[in-house]
């Protein structure tokens, strides 16, 4: 394997002095061979480096926790009952909030004449039981025009191999169309069958692992703790690729691309 500091580097981007200082290959399993994918991977690595160095931005319906915030303070600020906040953020301990983390805030709905609990559950495409639970109602409750209800989240967590971890993804506003997951050291899995085509590490960003599926879509996993696979290894859908970080500040990043084009991970077939 060539040294990163050598003059004959596999990526033109790494011949640049700045990138040579940034790029390391402490993972002994990392290898990269010249191929017709060079240009595509080179561009993606450049995008990854700059986008993941940015502070992670919360989605439009998220609230970024400020220093001194408590669940009660946020509930008062946003006029959302604490119990609703808990239901909207099951993966967070609201008693131990940390500045910089984000809370998902549910949408409000103003009841209109003719609305019923059943019709709203159909409209929102969620179980009636969730509508009742989130709003502290019973099946016998009568709605009044102008009454405010909170719209329950549909299940954003797909159990099994569809997401790398069984957590709620947070969309990031970046060129990669990445999502991130707040993790606690649990394993992360491959969302598709394929081949490991890249493993590497960027100082200040974290490790990056890429798996190319049969249809040439590449799924990338970033900012994880450790890898259990090697370059060139064939993996199956749902196979454990490695472990996430136990540090809440180190969120697992996940994105997909094909021939330089970033894909919507919520919609891409897998």
Secondary structure, DSSP 8 states (H G I E B T S, - for coil): ---TTSSS-SSHHHHSHHHHHHEE--STT------TTHHHHHHHHHHHHHHHHS-----TTEEE--TT--HHHHHHHHT--HHHHHHHTTTS-TTS--TT-EEE---EEE--TT--HHHHHHHHTS-HHHHHHHHT--TT----TT-EEE--------TTTTSSSSS--EE--STT--EEE--SS-EEE-SS-EEEEEEEEETTTEEEEEEE-TTS-EEEEEEESEE---TT-EE-TT-EEEE--SSTTS-EEEEEEETTEEE-TTTS--
